[in-house]
Amino acid sequence: VRNDYTRQDAEVSGDYRITRTLKARLGYELEAWDRSDDRQVRSLVEHGPMAELAWQVDPGAALRVRYAFEDREGDGYQSLAFLRSKLGAADFAAVRAS
């Protein structure tokens, strides 16, 4: 099975120290996929803001809370893409007609 793809990730974020032991982070994340033609979704992009709080309880323990809201955008869902890539044009047309 062919499984070619290119994946790109990016993040921009900034930290703000609230107290000596509490830090906040705000940022924006992006994940983009470009897949082979036989995949159900060829191009996919997820992106959105994120927020994180990190609390250093003591030198040996920390607690992190993170939330991200990401929007997913694809180029259309093709449920039969795999079959189309494996069958000839006539056989694929017969499958779609049945």
MARKOLSE-222617 format. One line per 3 residues: their letters; for each residue x negated, y negated, z negated of N, C-alpha, C. Coordinates in pm, whole numbers, plus 50000, padded with zeros to 5 digits. Layout:
! residues N
a> X Y Z X Y Z X Y Z  ...;
//
This chain:
! residues 98
vrn> 49916 50118 50000 50000 50000 50000 49911 49876 50000  49934 49790 50090 49859 49666 50100 49895 49574 49984  49798 49510 49925 49825 49425 49809 49734 49302 49812;
dyt> 49729 49235 49927 49646 49115 49941 49716 48996 49878  49641 48917 49803 49698 48794 49750 49588 48698 49708  49624 48571 49700 49537 48467 49646 49613 48403 49531;
rqd> 49549 48390 49417 49612 48330 49300 49528 48211 49256  49595 48100 49225 49526 47980 49178 49593 47932 49050  49515 47903 48949 49565 47851 48822 49498 47718 48792;
aev> 49575 47627 48734 49519 47499 48692 49592 47452 48566  49520 47382 48480 49579 47326 48358 49510 47195 48327  49590 47096 48291 49539 46968 48242 49601 46950 48105;
sgd> 49518 46927 48003 49572 46912 47868 49485 46818 47787  49544 46767 47681 49473 46681 47589 49508 46716 47446  49411 46704 47357 49430 46736 47216 49433 46608 47133;
yri> 49511 46614 47025 49515 46505 46928 49510 46565 46788  49411 46527 46710 49398 46579 46574 49489 46495 46483  49593 46560 46428 49688 46493 46341 49630 46479 46200;
trt> 49579 46589 46149 49508 46589 46021 49381 46671 46040  49304 46687 45936 49181 46766 45945 49210 46910 45985  49326 46963 45948 49357 47103 45975 49468 47124 46078;
lka> 49528 47018 46131 49641 47030 46225 49608 46955 46355  49623 47027 46467 49593 46969 46597 49711 46992 46692  49743 46892 46774 49849 46903 46875 49786 46899 47013;
rlg> 49846 46972 47106 49799 46974 47245 49920 46958 47336  49909 46869 47433 50009 46853 47538 49941 46873 47671  50013 46933 47766 49950 46957 47894 50049 46992 48003;
yel> 49996 47020 48120 50074 47060 48236 50000 47177 48301  50075 47282 48338 50015 47403 48395 50071 47430 48534  49989 47492 48617 50028 47529 48753 49972 47667 48784;
eaw> 50054 47753 48840 50011 47885 48888 50071 47904 49026  49988 47931 49126 50034 47947 49264 49986 48081 49320  50076 48150 49390 50045 48279 49453 50075 48269 49602;
drs> 49988 48328 49684 50011 48345 49826 49984 48492 49855  50090 48564 49890 50081 48710 49904 50092 48754 50048  50064 48882 50073 50073 48939 50207 50218 48942 50255;
ddr> 50235 48958 50387 50368 48953 50450 50462 49064 50404  50408 49175 50351 50494 49286 50313 50549 49271 50171  50526 49158 50105 50578 49135 49970 50715 49069 49977;
qvr> 50796 49090 49876 50932 49036 49876 50934 48883 49869  50839 48824 49801 50824 48678 49797 50680 48648 49836  50662 48581 49950 50526 48557 50002 50455 48446 49924;
slv> 50520 48334 49903 50458 48221 49831 50539 48192 49706  50468 48169 49596 50534 48144 49467 50453 48042 49390  50522 47944 49332 50456 47841 49252 50533 47826 49122;
ehg> 50463 47833 49009 50521 47805 48877 50446 47686 48820  50520 47591 48764 50455 47474 48706 50545 47412 48601  50483 47341 48506 50560 47273 48404 50477 47230 48285;
pma> 50541 47157 48195 50471 47105 48077 50456 47211 47968  50360 47188 47879 50340 47276 47764 50303 47192 47642  50334 47247 47524 50299 47183 47397 50251 47291 47301;
ela> 50155 47255 47216 50098 47351 47122 50060 47281 46993  50085 47349 46882 50037 47305 46751 49944 47413 46697  49829 47371 46646 49734 47465 46588 49702 47419 46446;
wqv> 49720 47511 46352 49696 47480 46211 49586 47571 46160  49476 47513 46118 49363 47589 46062 49390 47607 45913  49446 47722 45877 49485 47750 45739 49362 47751 45647;
dpg> 49257 47821 45687 49128 47818 45619 49023 47857 45724  48896 47858 45691 48795 47888 45793 48812 48024 45862  48880 48117 45799 48896 48249 45859 49034 48276 45916;
aal> 49127 48179 45913 49263 48205 45961 49322 48081 46025  49395 48103 46135 49460 47993 46206 49598 48039 46252  49687 47944 46270 49822 47971 46320 49846 47880 46439;
rvr> 49889 47938 46551 49919 47860 46671 50064 47884 46713  50129 47775 46751 50264 47780 46806 50259 47709 46940  50307 47777 47045 50298 47721 47180 50430 47737 47251;
yaf> 50468 47634 47329 50590 47640 47410 50557 47586 47548  50605 47655 47652 50587 47610 47790 50719 47623 47863  50756 47520 47936 50873 47523 48022 50823 47521 48164;
edr> 50841 47631 48238 50788 47639 48373 50900 47662 48473  50892 47592 48584 50986 47603 48694 50923 47691 48801  50996 47791 48849 50944 47882 48951 51011 47851 49085;
egd> 50926 47834 49187 50974 47806 49321 50913 47908 49417  50998 47980 49489 50951 48079 49586 51000 48043 49725  50947 48111 49825 50983 48080 49963 51099 48165 50015;
gyq> 51175 48222 49927 51289 48305 49968 51263 48451 49937  51366 48520 49894 51354 48660 49855 51389 48747 49975  51299 48836 50013 51321 48927 50124 51318 49069 50070;
sla> 51434 49122 50036 51441 49251 49967 51389 49367 50051  51389 49356 50182 51346 49466 50268 51208 49442 50330  51131 49350 50276 51001 49316 50335 50908 49437 50343;
flr> 50906 49519 50240 50817 49635 50241 50857 49732 50352  50987 49760 50364 51033 49851 50471 51000 49794 50609  51020 49666 50629 50992 49603 50758 50845 49623 50795;
skl> 50756 49616 50696 50613 49630 50724 50574 49775 50755  50653 49872 50714 50619 50013 50732 50690 50079 50850  50806 50026 50890 50885 50087 50997 50868 50011 51127;
gaa> 50890 50079 51238 50893 50012 51368 51018 49926 51378  51023 49840 51478 51135 49746 51493 51268 49820 51508  51272 49927 51588 51398 50002 51610 51443 50072 51481;
dfa> 51349 50135 51410 51384 50203 51285 51431 50103 51179  51365 49990 51172 51406 49889 51073 51546 49835 51106  51575 49814 51235 51708 49768 51275 51813 49872 51238;
avr> 51781 50001 51252 51875 50108 51218 51902 50109 51067  51798 50087 50987 51815 50083 50842 51905 49966 50802  51882 49852 50863 51963 49733 50831 52108 49751 50872;
as> 52131 49825 50980 52268 49844 51030 52345 49944 50942  52276 50031 50872 52346 50134 50795 52391 50082 50660;
//
